Amino acid sequence: MKLLPQFLALLAGWSRAFAQSRTHQRALAHALAALCTFGRRTLSRSIALLGRAQKDWSADYRIFSRSRWQPQDLFAPVWTDYLQRYPQGPLTVALDDTKLPKTGKKIPTAFWQRHPLSPPFRINLLYGLRFLQASLLFPHYREGDFSPRAFPVRFHEVPAVAKPGRRAPPDAQQEYRRLQKLKNLSTQSLAVARDLRAQCDALGAAHRLLLLTLDGSFCNRTFFQASLDRTALLARGRKDARLCFPAPPGSRRRYAPATFTPEQVRQDEARPWQRAQVYFGGQWREVRYKEVPGVRWRRGAGLRPLRLLVVAPLPYRVSPHARLQYRQPAYLLTTDLASDAASLLQAYLDRWQIEVNHRDEKSLLGVGQAQVRSALSVPRQPALVVAAYSLLLLAALQVFGPGHTSDYLPLPKWRKPASRPSLLDILTLLRHQINETSGSDPTSEISAETLMHCAYT
C-alpha cells in the first residue's frame, strides 16, 4: 500500500469538520500544497501550485477567514488511532508553547515577547504569534526497538492581552491588570487541557487517565491548584522550590515546619538512589532517581499531595576517547500518586518529541509564514498545516510502521542508518508518489495538475 492513498483517506475524514463539500475539497488541496510547496510557504505559492495563479484567489483566502470550521476537529484521526493501538494505560500528552515570528504590523494578535533562543545574560525580543501545542506521545518502543514519536493533536493560539497606552484612563489600566490574570498563558493552557479531557471522554476513553507532561513554565499554582478531573500533571520544577511534609496528626498546623528543596534531596546521602530502565536516545538506558512521596508545595500546590522525583545527571562522552561529562539533573513534581516511578520518568523523557514537532513545523513546513491578518485566518491557517503534518505522520505509521523500512527512498551515503523515518523522508516519498501518479520526472517539482488531481479525486 502506498503512502499517498492512505494520506488522502485520512484527509477525507475532514469532511465532518466542514459545512460544505467544496470547502472541504479546497482545504484538502491546501493541506497537500502546504506539504509539497518548495521555498517560502505562503498562500500565494500554494495557490500558484494548485494552478490558480490566473483565477480569482479570494475563495482560497475565505476558507480561513469566513468558512465555519474548528481547527481541533482536524486532529480527530490521531486520537482514534492511538486508542486502538494502545488500549491500556494513561493518555500521555505533551504541552508546550511555541512562537512564530511575524513582520506585519496589522496582525491583530501579534505582540513583542521574549525570544526563546536569547542567552540568559541578555534577553532579546521577538515580534510574532504565540501558540500552544498539544502532542500525543506514541510509545513505539513497546512494539520494538523504535523511538517514540509525538503526533500533534492541538495547535491553539494563546495571545497576550493588549496593553493600553500611557494616556489611557485608570479604568482601562485596571481592566488590563484584571485580564492579565484571566488570560495569561497558564490559564489559557488550562482551558485547553480541560478541552482535551472532554475530547477523550467523547471518544470513549473516560476511564483512562490523561497525563500532561509540562515544561517548567507550567509548574505554577495556576496548574497545580486547579481542579482537573481524571487528569494528572508531570512538570519539571525548580531545584530551589521550598517543599515540606504535612503536619503530624493531631497538630493544629497544616504543614510541617521543616522545609527542604529538591537540590537538597539530591545531595542527601541518606536517601538511596533507585534505578529504572527507560528508552531514550535510541536505546534502553539505566537512570538513577530518588522518590519522595507525600510532599507539599505550600506556595504552588497548597495542601495537594505531590510526588517528587529527582533524576541524576546522565553521563556521556562526545567521542569514544573523550572525558566523561554529565548533563544537568532533573527535578519533577507530579500529582500522579499511583503510577510507578519508571513509567513517569519514561513519560517525561518522551516529552522531548514535541521539540521535534516544533523543529519540523518551522524548518520544513514553514508554519507561520503565510501572510494573513484576518482575525480568523491568523490562528486557522497554521493549525491546518500542523493538522496535515500530523496526519502525514499517521499515514506513514499506518502504512509502513514506526521503523525506517525499504519502502522509503534510499538515504544519502553520508547519512547514518536511521531506525525511524524523519519528516523529510516522508515528504520525499510523498512527493515521489505524486510525481509517479502524473508520470512526471521524480526530480522535478510537483506540478499543480497533479495536486489538483490527487485532491479532488
N, C-alpha and C positions, 0 to 999 in steps of 0.2 A: 504494500500500500504506500502511496506517495504522500509527501507532506502537504502539498497544495490542496488536494481534495479534502483532507481532514481539517485543515485550517479553514477552508471555506465552509465546511459543515458546521464548525463551531461559530463562525461569523453569522451563519444563517439563523442561529439561535437568538440573535439580536432582534429578530422581528417582533418579539414580545415587548421590547423596550420602546419601540417607535409606534406612533399612532397611525402612520401611513406607510404603505409599502414602498412608495417612491423615495420617502425619506430614509427608510432602512437601506434601500439599494445604494443611495448616494453616500450614506455613512459607511457602508461596506466598501465602496470604491475608495473612499478617502482613507480608510484603515489600511487597505493594500498599498495605496500610493504613499502613505506616510512611512511604511516599512521599506519600500523599494526605491524611493527617491534618492538620488545622489546629490551631495552638496548640502546647502542650507535648506532645512525642512520648513519652508513657508507654504502657505495655502496656495499662493500663485504658482509655485512649482508643481504642487500636486495637481492643480487644475490643468496646467500645460501637459503634464504627464498623462492625464486622462483624456487628452485630445480635445479639450475645451478652450484652447487658447483663443480661438476666433468666435466663441459663442458667449452668450450672456453668463457672467460668472456670479450673479447675485444669489442664485439658488444654492451655490456651494457655500456661501457665507451664511445664508439663512438657516441652514441645518444646525448651526451652532448658536445663532443669535435669536431665533424665533421658534424653532420646532420644539415640541413638547416631548422631552425625554429626560431621564435621570441618569447621570453617569454611573451610579452604583449598580444599576441593573445590567450593565455590560459585563460585570465580573462574575455573574452567576454560574457559568460553566466550571469555573475553577473550584468553587465550593462543592458542586455536585461531584466532581471527580475525586476530590480529597475525601469526602465522606464515604465514597465507595471503595477507595483504595486503602484507607486507614479507618476501619470501623470502630477501633478501640482507642482509648487514651484521650488526653486533652487536645483541644484545638489550639495549637501554638501559633500565635500571630505576633509579628514584629511591628512595632510602631516607631516611626521616625519622621522628622520634618526635613524638608529639602527646599532649597532656594533656587529660583530660576531668574537669572539676570535679564533685565529689560532696559531699553533706552527711551521708549516713548513716554512722553510726559502726559499723555491723555488717557493712560490706562487707569481706571478708577481705583484699583486695589493695590497698585504698586507703591512701595514705600522704601525708605532707607533703613537698612538693617545691618547687623554685624556680619562681616564676611567670614564664612566658616573656615577659610584657609589662612586667615590672618595670624601672624605669630602672637604668642602670649604677651610679648613686651610692646606690641603696637597693634591696636585694634583698628582694622580697616573697615570701610563701609561698602555696602553693595546695594544698589538700587534694583529692585525686582519684586517678584512674587514669592509668596511662601505657601507651600503645600504640605499637607500631612499625608504620608503614605502608610498603608497597612498591607503587609505581605504575609501570606500564609506559607508556613515553613513545611516543605515536604521532606520527611526524613528518609531519603533514598538509601542510606546506609543499612536500613532494615532489609533491603532487597539484594544487597551485595556490597562490593567494595566501590561504592559511589558516594560522592559528596552530596550533602543536602542542597536544596535549591529553594529560593523564595519566589513565590508567584504573587504579584500584586493583586489585591482584592479591593483596594480603595485608594483613590487619589483625590483628596478633598482640599480645597483652598481654605487656608486659615489666615485671612488678612488681619492686619493690626487696625485698631481704631484710629481714625483720622484725628490728628491733634489740632485744636483750634489755634487761630493766630494770637499774637500777643495783644491785639486790641479787642479780642473777644470779650463779651461781658462775663462777670463772675459765674452766672448760671451755666454758661457754656463750659467753663473750666471745671465746674463741679460735676456736670454731666459727663465730661470726658474722663474724669477720675473714676466715676462710677462704672462707666462702660469698660474701662481698662481692667477692672476686676471681673467683670462678667464675660468679656470676650477676649481673654488672652489666649495664649497657645494651649495652656493646660486645660482650661475649661472647654474650649472647642474640641480638643482631643478627647476629652472625657465624653462629650456628646457622640463622637464617632465611635468610641468604644461601646457605648450603650447601643448604638445602632447596629454594630457588628453582632452583639449578643442577640438582638431581636432578629437579625437575619439568620443566625444559626438556629434559633427556635423555629422560624418559619420553614426551614429546610429539614426539620425533623431531628435536630441534634440538641434538643432541650435538655437531655440527660447528661450531656458531656460538658466538661469544664472548659472555659475559654481562658487560656493562659496568655497574658500580654507580656512580652519581653520589651523592656523600655530602656532608653538611654538615661544618662544621669540628669538631663534637663527635665525629665518627668518624675524624678524621685523627689516629690514635694508633698505638702499637706493637701493640695487640691486633689491629687490622685489617691493618696493613702488614707485620707479621711472620708472619701466618697463612698457611697453605698452602691456597690456593683454586685448585681445578682448573678451567682454562678460564674463569677469572673475573678481570677487570681492575677496578681501583679508580681513581676520579677524585674527589679530595676537595679542598676548599678548605683551605689551610694557613695558618699564621701568617706574618706578614710578618717576624718576628724569629726564625724557625726557623734553627738553625745547620746549614748544609749544607756539603758538601765533595765533592771528587772522589776516585776511588780512587787508591791509591798507584801510582807508576810501576812498570813491570815490573822485576823484579829486586830490588825493595826488600823489606825484611822487614816493613814496615808494611802495614797494611790500608787505611788512609785517608791521604790527603794531609794534611800538617799545616795548610795554609791553609784557613780556613773563610770562608764568606760567608752572607749572608741574602737572602731574596727581595727585600727592600726595597733592598738594595744593588745587586741586578741591575737593578731598575727604574731606579735613579738612575745606573747606569753608562752613560755616553755612548759608550763603546767598543763596546757591543753594540747593533747597529742594531735598530730596530723593524721588524717584519714586519706585513703586512696580510692580513686574511681577510674574506670575505663571510659573514655569518651572518644568520639570520632571528630577529628579536627585536622585540617591541613592535609587531607587526602589519606589519612591512616588513623588507626586506633592508637591512642596515646594514654598514658597514665598521668593523672593530675593529682596533686595533693590539695586538700582543703580542710578547713575547720568549720564545724557547725555549732551554732549557739542557738538553741530553740527558746521560745518564750520570752524574747526581749521586747522592750517597749522603746519607742522613739517618741519622746514627750513632745517635741516641737513639730514633728512631722505627722505621726500616726495617732498620737494621743494614747488612749487605752487599748488600741487594737493590737493583738498579739502578732509578732513577726518572727521570722527566722533569719538569722544572719549566716551567710556563707562567705568565708574568706578563702580565696583561691591563691595558692602560692604561685610566684612567678615561674614561668616555664623556661628552662634553659634552651639555648640554641647556639649554633655556630654558623657564621656567614660563609665559611668554607671548611673542608674537611680538616685542615691543619690550623684553623684559627682558634683563638682562645674562647673559652666558654663564656657566654653572656646570658643575661636574664632579662625577660620582659617585666612589665610592671604587674604588681599583684592586683587582684580584683576583689571588690567588696560588694556583695549582693544582698539586697533586702527583698524578702518575698512575703506575701500574705498566704501562700500555699503551705499549710501546716501538715498536709497528709502525704504528699508525693515524696518519693525518696530523693535524696540529695543528688544522686548521679543523673537522674532524669532532668532535674532543674539545671544542673551545670551544662548538660547537653543542649537543653533548650536555649540557654543564653549564648553558648558558643555558636549555635545555628543562626542566631540573630545577625551575625556578620553578613549573611547573604543579602540582607536588604541594602547594604552598601554596594554590593554588586549590581543590584537593580538600579540604584542611583547612577552608577557609572555607565551602564548600558543605555539608560534613558537619555542622559545628557550627551554622551560622547558619540554613540552610534545612531540614536534615533532623533536627536535634536529636539527633545521635548522643551517647549517654551520658546522656540524660535519663530513660531507663527506670529505674524503681525496682525493681531486682532485687538480690539479695545472695547467691544461691546461688553456690558455687564454680565451677560450670559456666556459669551464666547470665551472670555478670559479663563474661567475655570473648566469649561466643557472641552475645548479643543485639546489641551494637554491630557485630560482624563481619557479621551477617546484613543489617543495614541498609546497611553500606558495600558489601556484595556486590550488593544490589539497586540501589544507586546506580550502581555500575559497569556493571551490565547495562543499566540505563536509558540511560546514555550510549552504550553499544554498540548498543542498538536504534535510537537516533536516528541514529547514524552509518551503520548498515546500510540504513536506510530512506531518509534524506534526504541522506546525505553529510556532509562536515565543515563545510559552509557554512550560513549562515542563509538558508534558502530561503523562498519564499512559502507553503509548507505550514504554517509556524508562524503563530500569531496575530499580528496587526499590533502593532508596538511603540508605546508611548505617544509623543505628539508631542514630549515633552521628551527622549526617548532619541535618541542619535546612531545612525546606521546601523551595524549590527553585522555583522562578517564571519563570525562563528560564533555558534551559539545558546548561551545561558547555561543553567545548570541550571534557573533559574526559567522560561525559555521552554519547556524540555522538559516540566517539571512542569505548566505551564499547559495545554499541548497534551494531555498525558496525561489530566488531569482533564476537559478538554473532551470528549475522545473517550469517556471512561467515562460522562459525562453523556449524550452522544448515544446510547450503547448502551441506556440505560434510558429515553430520551425525556424526561429532566427538563430543568429550566431550567439552561443552562450557567453562570449567575451564582450559582446556589445551591450549597451544599455537597454533596459526593458522598454519595449515600445508601448505607447499609450493604447493601441488597439488590443494588445494582449491583456493589459489590466482591465480594460472595459469588458473584454470577453469573459475573463475569469470572474469579474464582479457581478455581471448581470446575467450569467447563465447558471 
